[in-house]
Structures are given as C-alpha cells and as structure tokens.
Amino acid sequence: MSRPIAADVAAIGRLGSVPTILQTVAHTTGMRFAVIARVTDTKWTACAVHDLIDFGLKTGGELVLESTICNEVRQHHEPVIFGEASRDPRFSRHPVPKMYGFESYVSIPIFRVDGEFFGTLCALDPLPAKLDDPNVLKTLQLFAKLIATELESEERHEQSTNALLDAQQTAKLREQFIAVLGHDLRSPLSAIRVGADILQADSDKRSQRVALHIQRSCDRMTEMIENILDLARGRLGGGIPVALQPVDNLAVALNHVIAEVQESHPGRELRVTMAIDRPVNADAHRIAQLLANLLNNAITHGAADQPVSVTAMSDKEGFELSVANAGPPIPPEKIDRLFQPFNRGGEEAPQPGLGLGLYIAAEVAKAHHGSLDVSSTAQDGTCFVFRMPINA
C-alpha cells in the first residue's frame, strides 16, 4: 500500500541534503529552477523547490499531471533532457515547453530502493542551456539515487520511531494493567486470609495445619502483589511512595527484619553490626523492605556455608546499610542488569519470586535521594551498599 503523498512531501522536507542537492543541480545544469516532484498516476506534487525565476511553485504545490513531461517519464522510466526546446526535433512542437515557457529542461526518474517509481528530479529555465555533456546526465542520475537512498533511510527511521512509541505505549498499558490487577487481587486474598485465620482458631489439628499452610501462602502472595504494585508505581513515573520522617528507632525495624529472615533460614549465619546513633529522616517500612530484599538475595545467591554480613551505621552526614555475602562473583556483564525488573541474574535453575527484589530496593533508595551500589569479586564476595543523606 502506497504512502500518502503528504507523507512523502514531509519525508523529503526532512532530508537535510535536499536544498544543497537542488542548488547543485541548478549550478550543474545552468538552470535556475529545480524541483523534486512526487509523481503518481493521478497527481504531480512538488516536494522541494529551488526557484530563482519566480516560477510560482511552492512546496506542496501541484501541477496538472497531463500537462507535465514528468508524466511521460513516469510511463517510460527514462530521463528526458534537452537544452533548447525550440530547436529540439522531438520537443519543438511539444505543448508543455510552450505552456510553461521554458527552453531548457531535464527530468530524471527517482526510484525507491525497492524499485518502485517515486517521482522525478527536474530542472528548467526559460533560457537555453548547454546539456550535451554526458557527465551532466550522469551527475543528475547520481543525485536521483542519493535522494532515493536518503528517503529510504528517513522512512526506516520514521518506522523505527513509530515502533518505539508503540512499544512504549504498549508497555505503559501493560504496567497499568499490572497495577490494576495487583490492586484488585488484594480483596479476594484478604478474604482467603480471614478464612484461614478462622480455621486456625476453631479447627482440629489437621485442619489447623492446612490453615497454617494457607496463611503462609497468603503471606507469600501478599508480598508478591505488593511487589507488583511497587513495580507499577516505579515504572509509571510516580516512583515508589515514601513517607519521610525522623526515625529514632530505625535499628529496631532492621533487627526485626533480620530476626524474620533468620527464623526462615535457621541454618544460615547472619553477622550483624548496628551503629545508628542518631535519628534518620526516612520511611522505616521502606528501609526495612530494602534490607529484606537485599538479605534474601544474599542468602539465595551466597555461599551456603559462609556467613552473611549486615552493617548499618549513621553519622551527621548520612546513613549507610550494607549486605555482604561470600560466593561466586557476579559476572561484569550482568552487573548493569541487576536492578532491572524481572531480572534473575541469568540463573539457569528456577528461583522463587518474581525477580523484583533488587529493582524495588533500588527504587526505595532513589525515593530516599540515595544510591544502591554493588561490588562483586572472587576474593571479597558480593556487597550491596545503600547510602542516603541523614536528612533526606
């Protein structure tokens, strides 16, 4: 399906080389009017014009197709060139030169890269011109090919841009859908959790074990839904919301996270250093979430027979929280992708969760006007460090 003529005119207009090409065509031929025309089986339309004779044609202007020699070029696909129409055996009686009042003329067909006829590169002048040098025709044909090549490049660029915009819009709609889905899942999940709590309180031991299993599954699903909602908030531009306020007992919130993780992994050694000696302007819940994500990541990917170290400290300038583990280093080519959503570091074995932990941790750091960095070597292991100003 052919493109609209207006789109072709606009595409030619975006080619930065076109004014120079038309000026050079005029200089090469000695003619003072040059034009790139879009020629179809029904219309002749000017895409770009170089006019030093006040011919009166502007970009987007049209001529009656049948009144142009370009229509003949469209039909036989051969260039037309003559330097003095009144003496030319073929064009001395041709109606078009007399109609428009020109003596010298050239029209070169322009073909798209795929071979489709696009239009013509034309030049004309009321005065005669010397066009018998074969190099003139060859030069103009090269210009016609150059225009076609640049037009193809421009259209490919336009298609790529449109495809990117479509992909971005699709991604935005997908993230909006995820946000709505995550929000709507919370209500039925809450009902399931309430039912499990009732079973846990009123049933026999067997039913209580089933209820406990349901409760734990609900906890996992709740965490996954909250992660999905955090993903949507971060990706839709608003960022993860935080309530920044002075926190006097941030160590308590962090120690609570460490105790929960230790309970879930009783066989792993956690080494903890806390030196938070002043209030931190932060969202304690979100900082605890960041630590939980980093700690679970360290336990999942670190060496099982080596301790995981947690260090939290503050001074008058800032707050710093680090989580370190021993084990194989993260390959350098994967470091840059660690904080992308749904990233699992290229693990071949299936891992629990959605792969959002490090992404959300990085978003929490950003929301606190801080940073989350990682270093990983065979000698020192892997260490994630979160830093933020004390009065964010």
Phi, psi and omega in degrees: 000129184287153179284154173300146181300321180300324179293322178292320177299316179295321180296316177298321180295336179276352181280113183295339183277346188299312179303320179294320179299314182294321177297319180292322176300315179298318180292319183293320184269341185080009180261148191259004176229127178223145185209146167257122185245139171268120185238120176245187180281359179230341188220149169240120185228132178282125179264328179203142188226136169239111191229112176247010181238010182055048178297330174096007181260131180247166176302130183091350179288157184236150170242155175296122188306314184292346180267011183241147173287336178301330177296324176292321178297321178300326184279319184254353173062025179242145179292152175238130182210129174207147185262344181207098187299321184294340179252355183281129184299329183273323190252003179295332178249008179288135185290334188293310179304321179291322181298316184261353174072042177240152177256315181255146187199147172212140177220118183249127179292141174250123178248137174297167182301329181276004177096353180288139179290129180257310184173214186220154168255113188241155171212147179206164179200144176295341181262154175295158178219151177274108184235018183278352177286120183298338179293335178296312180297317180298320179297316181293324177293324176295321177297320179298319177293322178298317178299316180297318181295315180291326177297318177299316180297318179297317181292323176296319177297317180297317179296319179296319179297316179296320179295322178294317179297320178297318179295320179294319179294319178298318179297320179295316178298321179297319181290325175295320177297317179300318181297314180295316180299313180300319180295315184288337179288340185294325183293307178296327179294322177297320178296320178297318181295319178298317178298320178295323178295321179295316177299319181299325184276327191247357189258175176285178187297320181297313180295327178295323178295320177296317180297321179296320178297318178297318180300316180294321177296321178297321179297317179295317180295322178299316179297318180295320180295316178297324177295320178297317179295320177296321176300312182297319180298317181292319186280335182274005170105339182280338183078163178292127182287140176226150175249093184281126177203157180299126180245115181277335188240043181300327179299326179296314179297320180291319179295328177296318177298314181299320180295319179295316180293320179297321179295324180284338180228070186297338182274355182261142179268126177246125178253120189240134174232119180242127177217060180259097189256013179204157180299147178241129178280099189203175170259104187301322180297317181288323177296321176297321177297317178301313180297317180300318180294317179293320182292316178295324177295318180295319180291323181292318188255348181278169178295128186293335183263010180240148181289157171254130184255134176238125179231129177228130181208159178218155171219193184291344182264318187197179178241140181226135178227127181229147176229124184232145177216152174274166179135181181301139180290155175283127179303141182305324183289347180260347182301315185293340182261000186299324186264014175273148181294150180063022179272135178238017176068019178077021180293133177282320180285143179296142181240150178289160176087183185259356184077030181252354188302309183288326176299313181294321177301317179294323178292323176296318177300316180297320180295336178265014181059032181242196181221154175232116183241160180222141171231146183208117177224161179294327183281315186258354182080202183246135182222124173259132182233121175257127178232141177211154176293147184295331180241058182301000000 
